[in-house]
Amino acid sequence: MSAIMRRAGVIAVLALSAIAGAGSAISGDGAVNFKPLAGVSLHLGSKHAIGYFVKGGNVCQLTLVVGEEPKGDVIPDVSPSRFTAAIESGQHARFDTGEGTVLQFACAPGATAMTVAPLKQVAYTAPRN
């Protein structure tokens, strides 16, 4: 996939987020609920994630794009990554943003809504006996 196609995909998701209605935004420390086709924008330090989901039976079909936080009109040199996941009703999926934050997406019963919550990764070493 060429860089132009990737950037076009990001622009399409941004447009969908704007068209879909009132999207939600978080800045890294609170859970947000959102409905099908409502965009969600997540500011995570130097990273920015945008996403939406569609309902397919009892499954939330999630699309998420994670890239560098835009700086004015400058397009980042690094291409964003696009993730998709089919999350069953009542289940969750986690996505690592690459900078110590994991996004946990949970599909509500009946796939009527999703919740996204940023989780901080913490290194753990078991004590030696």
C-alpha positions, 0 to 999 in steps of 0.5 A: 500500500502506497503512502498516498493510499495510507494518507487517503485512508486517514483522511477518509476516517477523519471525514467519517468522524466529522460526518458521523455526528458528535464524536468524543475526544479524550486526552489520555485519562478517562473512559468514553462511550460512543455509538455506532458510526460516531467517531472517537478522537484520542489524544495520547501524547505524541500519538493520535488515534481516531476510530469508529465502529459498525454493528454487525449482529452482536459484534462491534466491527471496530476500525482504529487508525493510530499515528503521530499527533499532527502539528499544524498543517504539517503531515507527519513523515511516519505513516499511521497504522490501521487496525480492525477488530471484530469484538463480540458483545460483552468482550473487549480488545486492547491496542498498544499505541507504542508509547506506554498506553494501551487502548481498551475497547469494550463492546456493550451488550447487543453491540449498541455502544462501545467504551474506550479507556486508555490504560497505562502499561507498567513493567512488572518483575516478580520478586525473587525468592 
